[in-house]
């Protein structure tokens, strides 16, 4: 995880704390006080093969899954 931004690390940590799965809305709420642009960061993490969700950019009802 050394090549991850602080925001990417934060998202990974939150997923790990929640059994590797979170609804997008819940994850966005957890990140709201820390930073903005959760969708873009999730897209980057998906491109790196670290998370999975349906589509290219997650919608409000998307399930975000950490890939181990």
Secondary structure, 3 states (H helix, E strand, C coil): CCCCCHHHHHHHHHHHHCCCEEEHHHHHHHHCCCCCCHHHHHHHHHHCCCEECCCCCCCCCCEEEECC
